[in-house]
Amino acid sequence: MKTKIALLFISLFTLISCSSDETSPTAPSAPSAVNAVLNADTVNLTWSPVEGTGITYNVYKNGSAVKINTVPLTEAKFTDVLKATGAFTYTVTASLNGLEGAKSVVSEKIMLELPKTQNIERSDKYNIVKYEYSYTYDTSNITKLATVIVKYSNTNVKTQTTTVLNTITKYTYSGDLITKSMNYSDDNVFKGSTEYAYNEQKKIISGTRKNPDGSISYKVTYTYNVDGTITEKYDLPDYGVGIYTFDKGNLVKYSITTPTPGEEFLAVSNYIYDTKKDPLADILGFNRFLINTVNNAISSSTIITSTLGNNSTESSKTDCTYDENGYVLTKMKSVTMPPNGVMQTEKTVVTYY
């Protein structure tokens, strides 16, 4: 009888153990297809949901063991607000009943760099011109431009005399759009402003330059044509009409017809770009300006024709160096106007936050 009771106890214990193993909770599988998209100072993350009810998610950045979400996520999305520049990758885990699964595959790398300074030196046989740009940003959004200080100097090669002009530009935003820039001298004397207007698609449609007393100096308007080009018109006498052509965020062609007394000029410029980011590409609001591009122009050609036959051709070539994240560190540009050969050289050095 004792043997039978013992066998019965062992059988019952084995049954309970097997039943417990079969019903013990297991961690969910790792999410897949983690997608990261940079949008100004935020990274928008999405991933494929894990099947099941009660699933929650955690997000990790740059391989850290500490999750960056403060509460468990019930949807397959998350927005990370960046407080610093650099390079970032993300992984995601799924949890169920307190058990967290393995991390997902790593997302593509997100890179955010903002220029701190940009020094440009342009020289020809007559002058040496230097620009020193210093950029500062809003503390509430690291990609929102606050001020740009420009130190300008022009040295005459022959006389060795130098002209110096320093300016400060302060920017006003409405949402993610720059609506006003105000110019000051380095001793904080107001020199005028430019006000910008946009359409419903957040495309710039005008810029109005105002004098210190508030009177209008001039206005430029932009019209978006059905063929994808953009027409630029100034309300200034004898100022030409410009046509912009863009491709993948870069200005690939610009033509301008300029009337002068007794003669009319047509200048057509074509540009070729690299695949690296322009230093100003991540500044909020600048991507709405036509002067801003996504990549760096590495060559250009301009053909000028006139009604009196005063024609000319100009070309440029730029060699760049880049940091590990693909942002420009230096640019060496030479401008050539045949038949006289190289007329101008330009060196740009950029530092980043």
C-alpha positions as a Python dict, from the first residue, in 0.01 Angstrom:
ca = {
    (1, 'M'): (0, 0, 0),
    (2, 'K'): (282, 240, 86),
    (3, 'T'): (439, 170, -252),
    (4, 'K'): (112, 247, -430),
    (5, 'I'): (71, 573, -234),
    (6, 'A'): (426, 676, -317),
    (7, 'L'): (375, 603, -686),
    (8, 'L'): (49, 794, -680),
    (9, 'F'): (224, 1094, -516),
    (10, 'I'): (506, 1087, -773),
    (11, 'S'): (259, 1065, -1060),
    (12, 'L'): (55, 1354, -918),
    (13, 'F'): (372, 1565, -869),
    (14, 'T'): (483, 1490, -1224),
    (15, 'L'): (139, 1584, -1360),
    (16, 'I'): (137, 1914, -1168),
    (17, 'S'): (493, 1993, -1280),
    (18, 'C'): (416, 1925, -1645),
    (19, 'S'): (96, 2125, -1623),
    (20, 'S'): (289, 2415, -1464),
    (21, 'D'): (552, 2409, -1742),
    (22, 'E'): (286, 2413, -2011),
    (23, 'T'): (110, 2720, -1867),
    (24, 'S'): (414, 2923, -1760),
    (25, 'P'): (428, 3261, -1942),
    (26, 'T'): (683, 3315, -2217),
    (27, 'A'): (833, 3642, -2338),
    (28, 'P'): (699, 3771, -2672),
    (29, 'S'): (912, 3774, -2983),
    (30, 'A'): (1113, 4081, -3082),
    (31, 'P'): (942, 4348, -3294),
    (32, 'S'): (1057, 4373, -3655),
    (33, 'A'): (1104, 4644, -3916),
    (34, 'V'): (1210, 4924, -3681),
    (35, 'N'): (1199, 5246, -3884),
    (36, 'A'): (1352, 5578, -3769),
    (37, 'V'): (1288, 5912, -3941),
    (38, 'L'): (1451, 6243, -3844),
    (39, 'N'): (1214, 6540, -3826),
    (40, 'A'): (1389, 6856, -3702),
    (41, 'D'): (1478, 6781, -3337),
    (42, 'T'): (1272, 6463, -3312),
    (43, 'V'): (1309, 6106, -3435),
    (44, 'N'): (981, 5935, -3525),
    (45, 'L'): (1002, 5560, -3463),
    (46, 'T'): (764, 5292, -3592),
    (47, 'W'): (783, 4912, -3601),
    (48, 'S'): (573, 4609, -3687),
    (49, 'P'): (340, 4518, -3398),
    (50, 'V'): (384, 4187, -3219),
    (51, 'E'): (72, 3966, -3230),
    (52, 'G'): (-120, 3912, -2909),
    (53, 'T'): (-319, 4102, -2650),
    (54, 'G'): (-163, 4300, -2367),
    (55, 'I'): (163, 4356, -2553),
    (56, 'T'): (367, 4663, -2455),
    (57, 'Y'): (695, 4798, -2590),
    (58, 'N'): (1020, 4959, -2472),
    (59, 'V'): (1266, 5161, -2680),
    (60, 'Y'): (1644, 5173, -2636),
    (61, 'K'): (1894, 5414, -2792),
    (62, 'N'): (2256, 5359, -2901),
    (63, 'G'): (2280, 5016, -2739),
    (64, 'S'): (2203, 5139, -2388),
    (65, 'A'): (2048, 4900, -2137),
    (66, 'V'): (1819, 5178, -2010),
    (67, 'K'): (1493, 5233, -2198),
    (68, 'I'): (1412, 5587, -2310),
    (69, 'N'): (1031, 5566, -2275),
    (70, 'T'): (903, 5659, -1929),
    (71, 'V'): (590, 5437, -1945),
    (72, 'P'): (524, 5112, -2134),
    (73, 'L'): (414, 5179, -2490),
    (74, 'T'): (86, 5027, -2606),
    (75, 'E'): (126, 5133, -2972),
    (76, 'A'): (401, 5048, -3220),
    (77, 'K'): (537, 5401, -3236),
    (78, 'F'): (742, 5647, -3033),
    (79, 'T'): (887, 5998, -3072),
    (80, 'D'): (1232, 6069, -2932),
    (81, 'V'): (1306, 6438, -2872),
    (82, 'L'): (1676, 6498, -2928),
    (83, 'K'): (1866, 6714, -2681),
    (84, 'A'): (2203, 6682, -2851),
    (85, 'T'): (2347, 6633, -3197),
    (86, 'G'): (2526, 6319, -3313),
    (87, 'A'): (2447, 5974, -3453),
    (88, 'F'): (2167, 5757, -3311),
    (89, 'T'): (2034, 5401, -3351),
    (90, 'Y'): (1733, 5239, -3186),
    (91, 'T'): (1610, 4895, -3079),
    (92, 'V'): (1267, 4790, -2950),
    (93, 'T'): (1149, 4510, -2719),
    (94, 'A'): (802, 4365, -2657),
    (95, 'S'): (674, 4272, -2309),
    (96, 'L'): (385, 4058, -2186),
    (97, 'N'): (282, 3991, -1826),
    (98, 'G'): (601, 4149, -1698),
    (99, 'L'): (830, 3943, -1922),
    (100, 'E'): (1041, 4139, -2173),
    (101, 'G'): (1154, 3974, -2493),
    (102, 'A'): (1473, 4010, -2691),
    (103, 'K'): (1573, 4337, -2857),
    (104, 'S'): (1483, 4392, -3220),
    (105, 'V'): (1732, 4441, -3496),
    (106, 'V'): (1901, 4783, -3486),
    (107, 'S'): (1734, 5064, -3680),
    (108, 'E'): (1913, 5255, -3951),
    (109, 'K'): (2148, 5524, -3819),
    (110, 'I'): (2001, 5870, -3768),
    (111, 'M'): (2251, 6155, -3803),
    (112, 'L'): (2200, 6512, -3686),
    (113, 'E'): (2477, 6771, -3712),
    (114, 'L'): (2439, 7148, -3680),
    (115, 'P'): (2703, 7399, -3783),
    (116, 'K'): (2866, 7595, -3505),
    (117, 'T'): (3096, 7799, -3725),
    (118, 'Q'): (3151, 7835, -4096),
    (119, 'N'): (3458, 8020, -4219),
    (120, 'I'): (3483, 8117, -4586),
    (121, 'E'): (3785, 8275, -4750),
    (122, 'R'): (3748, 8391, -5111),
    (123, 'S'): (4040, 8534, -5305),
    (124, 'D'): (4133, 8654, -5652),
    (125, 'K'): (4410, 8879, -5780),
    (126, 'Y'): (4231, 9188, -5647),
    (127, 'N'): (4079, 9102, -5308),
    (128, 'I'): (4082, 8858, -5018),
    (129, 'V'): (3733, 8833, -4869),
    (130, 'K'): (3663, 8652, -4542),
    (131, 'Y'): (3332, 8555, -4384),
    (132, 'E'): (3311, 8410, -4034),
    (133, 'Y'): (2965, 8273, -3949),
    (134, 'S'): (2876, 8179, -3589),
    (135, 'Y'): (2547, 7995, -3530),
    (136, 'T'): (2349, 7969, -3206),
    (137, 'Y'): (2022, 7783, -3147),
    (138, 'D'): (1709, 7798, -2934),
    (139, 'T'): (1739, 7598, -2612),
    (140, 'S'): (1385, 7462, -2656),
    (141, 'N'): (1465, 7308, -2994),
    (142, 'I'): (1824, 7238, -3091),
    (143, 'T'): (1753, 7276, -3463),
    (144, 'K'): (1580, 7615, -3432),
    (145, 'L'): (1814, 7898, -3530),
    (146, 'A'): (1843, 8184, -3281),
    (147, 'T'): (2120, 8409, -3417),
    (148, 'V'): (2387, 8420, -3684),
    (149, 'I'): (2686, 8647, -3630),
    (150, 'V'): (2877, 8734, -3946),
    (151, 'K'): (3222, 8891, -3941),
    (152, 'Y'): (3316, 9022, -4285),
    (153, 'S'): (3647, 9160, -4403),
    (154, 'N'): (3774, 9259, -4748),
    (155, 'T'): (4146, 9318, -4801),
    (156, 'N'): (4262, 9493, -5116),
    (157, 'V'): (4562, 9299, -5246),
    (158, 'K'): (4728, 9604, -5400),
    (159, 'T'): (4684, 9858, -5119),
    (160, 'Q'): (4663, 9610, -4829),
    (161, 'T'): (4374, 9808, -4684),
    (162, 'T'): (4098, 9614, -4510),
    (163, 'T'): (3728, 9691, -4480),
    (164, 'V'): (3547, 9529, -4187),
    (165, 'L'): (3173, 9486, -4138),
    (166, 'N'): (3014, 9277, -3861),
    (167, 'T'): (2641, 9196, -3844),
    (168, 'I'): (2402, 9000, -3624),
    (169, 'T'): (2083, 8836, -3756),
    (170, 'K'): (1811, 8723, -3515),
    (171, 'Y'): (1534, 8485, -3627),
    (172, 'T'): (1165, 8464, -3536),
    (173, 'Y'): (968, 8141, -3587),
    (174, 'S'): (604, 8044, -3619),
    (175, 'G'): (598, 7670, -3563),
    (176, 'D'): (866, 7527, -3792),
    (177, 'L'): (875, 7829, -4024),
    (178, 'I'): (1106, 8130, -4010),
    (179, 'T'): (875, 8429, -4039),
    (180, 'K'): (1118, 8713, -3973),
    (181, 'S'): (1489, 8788, -3965),
    (182, 'M'): (1616, 9108, -3800),
    (183, 'N'): (1956, 9255, -3878),
    (184, 'Y'): (2176, 9446, -3635),
    (185, 'S'): (2524, 9591, -3638),
    (186, 'D'): (2774, 9444, -3395),
    (187, 'D'): (2698, 9733, -3156),
    (188, 'N'): (2329, 9627, -3160),
    (189, 'V'): (2197, 9903, -3387),
    (190, 'F'): (1889, 9783, -3579),
    (191, 'K'): (1954, 9781, -3955),
    (192, 'G'): (1632, 9641, -4096),
    (193, 'S'): (1439, 9316, -4131),
    (194, 'T'): (1299, 9064, -4376),
    (195, 'E'): (952, 8915, -4333),
    (196, 'Y'): (863, 8582, -4496),
    (197, 'A'): (524, 8449, -4606),
    (198, 'Y'): (424, 8092, -4696),
    (199, 'N'): (137, 7909, -4863),
    (200, 'E'): (-72, 7628, -4713),
    (201, 'Q'): (191, 7374, -4820),
    (202, 'K'): (452, 7565, -4614),
    (203, 'K'): (634, 7677, -4927),
    (204, 'I'): (782, 8025, -4923),
    (205, 'I'): (592, 8270, -5144),
    (206, 'S'): (748, 8605, -5058),
    (207, 'G'): (1017, 8791, -4871),
    (208, 'T'): (972, 9158, -4784),
    (209, 'R'): (1280, 9360, -4697),
    (210, 'K'): (1212, 9654, -4465),
    (211, 'N'): (1424, 9951, -4364),
    (212, 'P'): (1486, 10037, -3996),
    (213, 'D'): (1193, 10282, -4002),
    (214, 'G'): (956, 10007, -4122),
    (215, 'S'): (928, 10126, -4482),
    (216, 'I'): (958, 9862, -4754),
    (217, 'S'): (1288, 9848, -4937),
    (218, 'Y'): (1182, 9577, -5182),
    (219, 'K'): (976, 9260, -5210),
    (220, 'V'): (1051, 8931, -5382),
    (221, 'T'): (774, 8686, -5474),
    (222, 'Y'): (783, 8318, -5569),
    (223, 'T'): (537, 8143, -5799),
    (224, 'Y'): (514, 7763, -5820),
    (225, 'N'): (462, 7657, -6180),
    (226, 'V'): (285, 7348, -6314),
    (227, 'D'): (611, 7212, -6457),
    (228, 'G'): (768, 7208, -6110),
    (229, 'T'): (984, 7517, -6158),
    (230, 'I'): (967, 7825, -5934),
    (231, 'T'): (961, 8182, -6066),
    (232, 'E'): (1132, 8456, -5867),
    (233, 'K'): (1044, 8824, -5919),
    (234, 'Y'): (1174, 9136, -5744),
    (235, 'D'): (977, 9461, -5748),
    (236, 'L'): (1298, 9650, -5827),
    (237, 'P'): (1359, 9833, -6156),
    (238, 'D'): (1595, 9660, -6399),
    (239, 'Y'): (1603, 9346, -6182),
    (240, 'G'): (1570, 9016, -6362),
    (241, 'V'): (1322, 8730, -6343),
    (242, 'G'): (1470, 8407, -6206),
    (243, 'I'): (1360, 8048, -6266),
    (244, 'Y'): (1455, 7773, -6017),
    (245, 'T'): (1459, 7402, -6102),
    (246, 'F'): (1496, 7153, -5816),
    (247, 'D'): (1557, 6779, -5806),
    (248, 'K'): (1558, 6573, -5485),
    (249, 'G'): (1584, 6888, -5274),
    (250, 'N'): (1875, 7038, -5469),
    (251, 'L'): (1884, 7336, -5701),
    (252, 'V'): (1998, 7183, -6030),
    (253, 'K'): (1931, 7481, -6258),
    (254, 'Y'): (1886, 7855, -6218),
    (255, 'S'): (1825, 8097, -6501),
    (256, 'I'): (1781, 8473, -6480),
    (257, 'T'): (1698, 8731, -6742),
    (258, 'T'): (1838, 9071, -6648),
    (259, 'P'): (1744, 9383, -6842),
    (260, 'T'): (1996, 9665, -6862),
    (261, 'P'): (1972, 9987, -7061),
    (262, 'G'): (2013, 9890, -7426),
    (263, 'E'): (2100, 9528, -7351),
    (264, 'E'): (1951, 9215, -7202),
    (265, 'F'): (2145, 8932, -7035),
    (266, 'L'): (2042, 8570, -6987),
    (267, 'A'): (2243, 8366, -6737),
    (268, 'V'): (2181, 7992, -6706),
    (269, 'S'): (2354, 7796, -6428),
    (270, 'N'): (2357, 7418, -6385),
    (271, 'Y'): (2473, 7238, -6070),
    (272, 'I'): (2592, 6887, -5981),
    (273, 'Y'): (2583, 6758, -5621),
    (274, 'D'): (2743, 6494, -5402),
    (275, 'T'): (2537, 6259, -5183),
    (276, 'K'): (2646, 6410, -4848),
    (277, 'K'): (2451, 6653, -4634),
    (278, 'D'): (2486, 7028, -4674),
    (279, 'P'): (2594, 7190, -4343),
    (280, 'L'): (2270, 7392, -4322),
    (281, 'A'): (2036, 7109, -4422),
    (282, 'D'): (1920, 7028, -4066),
    (283, 'I'): (1847, 7384, -3953),
    (284, 'L'): (1473, 7418, -3895),
    (285, 'G'): (1306, 7659, -4139),
    (286, 'F'): (1603, 7688, -4373),
    (287, 'N'): (1467, 7393, -4569),
    (288, 'R'): (1183, 7625, -4675),
    (289, 'F'): (1422, 7877, -4829),
    (290, 'L'): (1511, 7834, -5195),
    (291, 'I'): (1876, 7906, -5120),
    (292, 'N'): (1905, 7593, -4906),
    (293, 'T'): (1991, 7252, -5054),
    (294, 'V'): (2010, 6899, -4917),
    (295, 'N'): (2353, 6812, -5059),
    (296, 'N'): (2670, 6997, -5160),
    (297, 'A'): (2729, 7143, -5506),
    (298, 'I'): (3057, 7000, -5633),
    (299, 'S'): (3052, 7156, -5980),
    (300, 'S'): (2864, 7421, -6173),
    (301, 'S'): (2859, 7592, -6509),
    (302, 'T'): (2710, 7925, -6606),
    (303, 'I'): (2658, 8052, -6958),
    (304, 'I'): (2581, 8421, -7002),
    (305, 'T'): (2446, 8551, -7332),
    (306, 'S'): (2350, 8907, -7421),
    (307, 'T'): (2160, 9074, -7699),
    (308, 'L'): (2478, 9265, -7792),
    (309, 'G'): (2693, 8953, -7811),
    (310, 'N'): (2881, 9008, -7484),
    (311, 'N'): (2880, 8637, -7399),
    (312, 'S'): (3083, 8452, -7137),
    (313, 'T'): (3115, 8114, -6968),
    (314, 'E'): (3197, 8042, -6606),
    (315, 'S'): (3253, 7710, -6432),
    (316, 'S'): (3344, 7591, -6084),
    (317, 'K'): (3471, 7274, -5920),
    (318, 'T'): (3459, 7192, -5549),
    (319, 'D'): (3652, 6925, -5360),
    (320, 'C'): (3512, 6829, -5020),
    (321, 'T'): (3620, 6638, -4711),
    (322, 'Y'): (3365, 6483, -4474),
    (323, 'D'): (3333, 6362, -4116),
    (324, 'E'): (3239, 6003, -4023),
    (325, 'N'): (2868, 6090, -4045),
    (326, 'G'): (2896, 6232, -4396),
    (327, 'Y'): (2887, 6603, -4315),
    (328, 'V'): (3120, 6846, -4491),
    (329, 'L'): (3428, 6956, -4302),
    (330, 'T'): (3603, 7151, -4578),
    (331, 'K'): (3530, 7273, -4928),
    (332, 'M'): (3790, 7387, -5179),
    (333, 'K'): (3630, 7567, -5471),
    (334, 'S'): (3788, 7714, -5783),
    (335, 'V'): (3601, 7934, -6031),
    (336, 'T'): (3721, 7950, -6391),
    (337, 'M'): (3634, 8201, -6662),
    (338, 'P'): (3798, 8106, -6994),
    (339, 'P'): (4017, 8210, -7160),
    (340, 'N'): (4186, 8369, -6857),
    (341, 'G'): (4190, 8053, -6644),
    (342, 'V'): (4121, 8039, -6271),
    (343, 'M'): (3982, 8370, -6150),
    (344, 'Q'): (3885, 8290, -5792),
    (345, 'T'): (3944, 8034, -5520),
    (346, 'E'): (3730, 7974, -5214),
    (347, 'K'): (3792, 7768, -4900),
    (348, 'T'): (3519, 7680, -4652),
    (349, 'V'): (3581, 7522, -4310),
    (350, 'V'): (3285, 7403, -4099),
    (351, 'T'): (3273, 7300, -3733),
    (352, 'Y'): (2972, 7137, -3569),
    (353, 'Y'): (2811, 7119, -3226),
}
